[in-house]
Amino acid sequence: MDWMVVAQMSVSGGAMGMAYALIAYGFQLTYAPSRSLNFGQAEGVMVSAFVALTLIGTGMPYALAMILTLGFGALLGMLIERLGVRLALQQKNEGWILLTIILGLFANSVAENVWGRDDRPLPTPIPSDPITLGSISVTWYEVSIVVGALLLMFGIELFRRKTLLGKAVDAVAADASVAELMGIHSQRAVSLAYALSGSTAAFAGILIAPITTVGPTMAGGLILKSFSVAVVAGLESGFGVVLAGVVLGALESLSSVYLGSGWREAPGIVLLICVLAMRPNGLFGKATIRKV
């Protein structure tokens, strides 16, 4: 076994794994306060990437286009919560599962009719030249994914811990009934959580588009891996999704090299099955006891 190849593939795969972690973090943001997930998250990543492509195509500065795309992602997340989640949660049923899937399919149809089915590159000021560190080379695109994902997750964590709005979301996540008694509007907290989740999806679309190109199917496989990362880590562990994402990305790259490209998806499936069989709450999740 060539250890330099192992190191190279682990670094490259781990960088892509940070994209999984970022989207998985978006799942966690909505699950904590509402116990619901947006199963149309892939379409949020894709549509946001198309919005960024359109804005940059008008000649808008890249930084401004990125900020506006994050805002679009937040609005999209709030719209999904309003149309596909709120009523189901009020009626205490699981209808949000089907509704978020339907909204995702609708968004995919809209994207195909507005932007077409062809994949297109996203213009970016990030240089394409690789960086060589000893015998390991990484691209600036990979560096941007790692740094960008960590910065956004860190910023959201600061918002949750240091601001009144963030603490309100955490209070609803801890106990919605008690939070309501303390004057916190739980419905607005859930809407804010979906807005933050939408922004993480939009940012993920911006980060991965230079590698995958922008197209209607750009995030289809990515979202399944991200969901696996969220489940493996536990739907309430921010640190866990980073670790699980990096490990899964590295294992996928190594599997494709030493076992063949057809085995690339195997590590995620095996890891998911093992964790669900032994620790249903995830490797970093905590079992909760509810009094009835």
C-alpha positions, 0 to 999 in steps of 0.5 A: 500500500502506497501511504502517500496515495492514502494520505492524498486521497484521505485529504481530498476526500475529507475536504469533500466530506466537509460539504456533507457535514455542512448540509448535515448541519442544516438537518440538525438546525431544523431537527432540534427545535421541531423534530422535523427535516427538510427532505427537499434540501438537495433542491435548496442546494441546487436552486441556490447555486442557480441563483448565484450563477444568475446573479454573477452572470449579470456582472454583480460582484462575487461577494455581493452575489454570495450574500444575496444567495444566502438571503435567498436560501433563508427565504426559501427555508422559511417558505418550506417551513410555512408551506410544508411543515407548519400545519403538519407540526400543528396537527402533530403528524408526519405529513411534513415528510411527504410535503417537503419531498413534494416541494423539492420535486416542484423546485427541481421542475421549476429549475429545469424549466427556468435554467434548463438541464445542462450543467454549467460552471460557476464563475468564481474568483477562487484560483484553480491552481493546486497547493502542494504540501510536501507530496500532497496537493490540494486545490483552492476549491477544496480549501474553500469548502473546508474553511467556508463550512467551518466558518459558517458553522462557527458563526451560526453556533455563536449566533445560537449561544450569544444572541437572544434569538439564538437562545430562543431557538435552543429553548424551544429545542429543549422544551417547546411548552416551557419556552412558550410559558416563558414568552417565546414564540415557538413557531417563529423559532422553528421558522428561524431554524429553517431560515438558517438551514436554508442559508447553509444549503445555499452556502453549500451550493456556492462552495461545491458548484466550482467542483460539481458544476451547476445543474438540476442533479448536482446535489442528488447524491450529495444529499443522501450522503449528508443525511447519512452523516447526520444520522451517523453523528446524531441529529443533535451533535455539531462536532459529530457531523464534522468528524463523521463527514470528514471520515466518510469522505476519506473512506469514499475516496479510498474505496474508489481507489483500492476497491473500484469506483463501484464501491464508492458508496459502500462505506456510507451504507455500511457505516449507516447500517452499523450505527443504526443497529448499535446506536440508533441515536447516532455516535454522538447522540444522547438518548432522551427519556420522556415522561408520559 
